Amino acid sequence: MNTTHLDGFRIVIGDWQQCANDATRIRHEVFVEEQQVPLHEEIDGRDVQCVHAVVYAANDEPVATGRLLPDGHIGRMAVRKPYRGRGVGAFLLGRLVDEARRRGHLQVELAAQLHARNFYAAQGFVAEGAVFLDAGIEHVSMRRVLTA
């Protein structure tokens, strides 16, 4: 397990066994409750293959999560509503990109919800292809080439 800090927040990078409880709680709140994603679509069986990141507030409350798949895809990025707009998402994404680079990936890809496209573009991701539906939500594929 690996930990980094940013302005009252810390991030833990670990495997599913280490991160499952807090990551599941955040994803359920954001995707299932807030965005109405069906539970069977949120749980895809790939979590055990991934590297996970969980961001914690100063009081140790889990506030954000994301994962890196073995093929370099970043996914399941979720920030709890009270913590949005505070740099937590950029902190989380940056650490996942760093982890991908550390693992030798030359690029990272993700499927961005359409409303978050500008957030990802500001982090160096470029949109590719047409808008598509995933779990009834509009998404766009985005890619970022990694430099050494």
N, C-alpha and C positions, 0 to 999 in steps of 0.2 A: 504494500500500500504506500502511496506517495501523496504528500500534502504540500500545498502552496497557499499563500495568503494574498489578500487584496483588500485594503480599506475596511476592516471589520468583517470580512468574509474569508473563509478558507475552503479550499477544494480538496477533496480526496479522490484519488484515482485508484481503482481496484477492480477486482473481478466481481462476478455476479454474487457470489457467496458473501463477499464483504459489503456490497452496496445494495443488495436486493430490497431490504425492508424500506429504506429511505427512498430509493429510486422508485419503487412501486407506489409508495404513498404519494409522491409528487406527481407521477404520471397519471395515477388514477384521478387525482384532483383536477389536473389541467386537461387531460384528454377525455376521460370518461365523464366526469361531472360537468366541467365547464364547456367543453366542445362537443359533448354528446357522441363521442366515438364509441361504438359498441365494444364492450370488454373483449369479445373474441377477436376483434381486429387489433386492439392495442397489444394483446399478448400474442407474440408471433413465434415463440419457441427459440428465438435466436440469442436471447440474453446470455446464456451460458457461454457462448462463443465470443462475447464482446468484452472490451475494456470499458468500464463505466466510470463516470465522474459524478460526484455529488457535491454541491456547494452548500456550506453551512453558514448561517449568520453567527454573530458573536455569542449568542445564547445557545449555540449548538442546534438550532432549529434547521432542518433540511429545507432549502429554498429553491434549488434548481438541480436538474440532472440532464445527462446526455450520455450517448454511448458511441463507441467506435467499433465498427464491424471489422473482421479480419481482412476484408477486401478494400478497406479505406473509406467506406461510407460512414458518415456521421449521421446519427439518427436519434429519435426520441428526445430531442432537445425540448425541455420544458422548464419554465420559470414560473413560480407561483405568483399570482396576480399582485400581491402587496410589494413584491420585490422587482417588478418590471420597471424599466427606465432608470435603473440605478447602476448600470454597467455589469450586472451579474451575468447576463447572457453573453456579452462579449468576453468576459473573463472565462466563462465556461467553454465557449467555443475556441478561444485561443489555446486553452490547455489541451483540448481534444486534438486540435491541429498540431500542437507541439508533440503530442503523443504519437500521432500518425507519422510525423517526420522522424521521430526517434525510432520508430519501427521500420523505417526504410521506405515508406510510401512516397511516391513522386507526386501524387495528387490526392485530394480528398473530394468526395462528392456528397451531395445531400439532396433531399427532396424538401424544398422550402414551401411552407404554407404561403400562399400568394401575398397575404398581408405582411409577411415577414421578409419578403424579397429584398427590400431596401436595407434592412438590418444586415443580411448576409452579404449584400453587395458592398456595404461599408467595411466588411471584414475581408474583402478581396475575392469574393465568390462571383462568378459570372453565370448568368442564366443561360440555359441551353434548351432548345426545343419548345414544344407547345405546352400549354397549361393542361394539366390532367387532374382527374379526381382520385383521391385516396381517402377512404373512409368518409366519402361524401364532402370532402373539403378540397378546394382548388389548391394545387401544388405546381411548382415548376422545378425542374432539375437544375442544379447549380454545381459548379466545379471550381476548385482552386488548385492551381499548380503550385507545388511547394518548391522553394529554393533552399539550398543548403544553409 
